[in-house]
Amino acid sequence: MQSDTTQAILKRIEKRLKRIEDLLICNFSGCYMEDEIQPEVQKYYNRVKKIDAALISKKFNVGYARAARIFDHLKLPNIDHS
């Protein structure tokens, strides 16, 4: 019988492995998985109406490359991301 702590750890590991698996599949098919902080960044943008990759990087303490990916997939008015 596993303790609650062990079960919680295993559940987190399974969740991360699933995310890694999804990312590997997406890398080969060209799809994009929404970043875990993307909804928070979207809410921030909706409130302040000004955003770029550098601001995302600084405000949300993430690397610039990750911030740029998030920025590229935000729902911003008058911007065509295709």
N, C-alpha and C positions, 0 to 999 in steps of 0.2 A: 504494500500500500504506500502510495506517495504522499508526501506532506503537501499542504496547500502552497507553500513556497515553491516546492519543486514543480508542482503543476502549473503555477503561474509563470515560472521561468520557461518551462517547456512550451507553454502557449505563446509566449513572446518569441521564442526561437522559431516556432512553426510559422508565425505571422511574418517574421523577417525572411525566412526561407521562401515563403510564397511570394513575397515582394521581389526578392532576388530572381526567382524563377520568372515572374512576370516581366521584369526588366530585361532579362536575357532574351525572352521571346520578342519583346518589343524592339530591342536593338536590332534584331535580324529582320523584323517586318516594318520598321520605321515608325511605329506608333509611339505615343507619348503617354506616360502614366502621370496623373496629376500628383504634384509634390504634396507632401503632408501639410506644409504650411501655406499652400496656395490659397485655400479659402480665407485664411487670416490676412494674407497679403491683399486679396481681392476686397475684403471688408475695409482694410486700411485705405486702399485706393478710392473706394466709394465714399469714404469720409473726407479725405483731403484733396482728391481730384488731381494729384500730381505725383508721378512716380517714374522711376527709371531703374535700371539694374543696379547702379551704384547705391541708390537710396535703399533698395530692397536688401542689398548686401549689408549695409551699415545698420539699418533699423532692425533687421531680423537675424543679424549675426550669422550670416551664411557666406560662403565663398562667392566670388563674382560670377564664376561659370554657372553655378546653381541659380544664382539670382537672375542671370540673363535668361536661362531656360524658363524660369517662372515668369519673368516679364514677357517673354515671347508667347506665353499661353494664357495671359490674363485677358479678360473680356473688357477691352477698352473701346470707347466709342470712336468712330472715324479712323480706325487703324485696321488695315488688312494684313493678317498674319499668314496668308497663304504663300 
